Amino acid sequence: MKQLVALIITLLVAAGSLQSQTNAPFAADIAAFKKQDSIQFPAKHQILFIGSSSFTKWKTVQQDFPDYKILNRAFGGSTLVDVIRYVGDVVYPYKPKQIIIYCGENDIAASDTVTAAMVLQRFQTLYKLIRNKYKKIEIDYVSIKPSPVRIKFRPVVEQANMLLKSFIATQKHAKFINVFNDMLNADGTIKQELFISDNLHMNEKGYAIWQRIIQPYLFK
């Protein structure tokens, strides 16, 4: 009888865990990745892009880097907290040779209480989780971009980029990729022509800048 009760409890806990995962933010995005993988699992040793919508919406990323094998597992709207939650789903299974991260902008925009130091701490958590799984893999971070619609957050963005750059400089097999400066005019204002009508997501001109800056960092 005790064994039966224990089994029922175990099944209830497992069911509760599954339900919690199903109801978690971005569960549908993760389920879509798993469905893709079930149809054809990605090859090993690709360059893995993870993070938020600036990567999700980069639909031409493989065309823009034709000499490299790119696997995009970014999901739009995500924060570093979300990527941490799903690191076992969007990083661990794939055995990539390099990881490129764009995330942190949504963390800052989510609340006026999110500081640059908090963004750094969250990135450090994600970095350690990846590093614990892959000891020597290259982990590169693309700086948080300046978005016109989020101009009020620019001081926090700039401070976060500075903290992230300083931390990454202390790490082996890691680099900070600065796209921020090239998205500004000579007077320091943001280049509006790089964005679609929402003034948050980039158009082909914005991605052309990213392609030019990121490519030298990619591993053949």
PyMOL commands that set and color helices and strands:
alter all, ss='L'
color gray80, all
select helices_A, chain A and resi 2-23+27-39+53-56+61-64+80-85+87-90+92-94+105-110+116-133+148-168+181-183+192-194+204-217
alter helices_A, ss='H'
color red, helices_A
select strands_A, chain A and resi 47-51+70-72+98-102+138-142+174-177
alter strands_A, ss='S'
color yellow, strands_A
deselect
rebuild
show_as cartoon
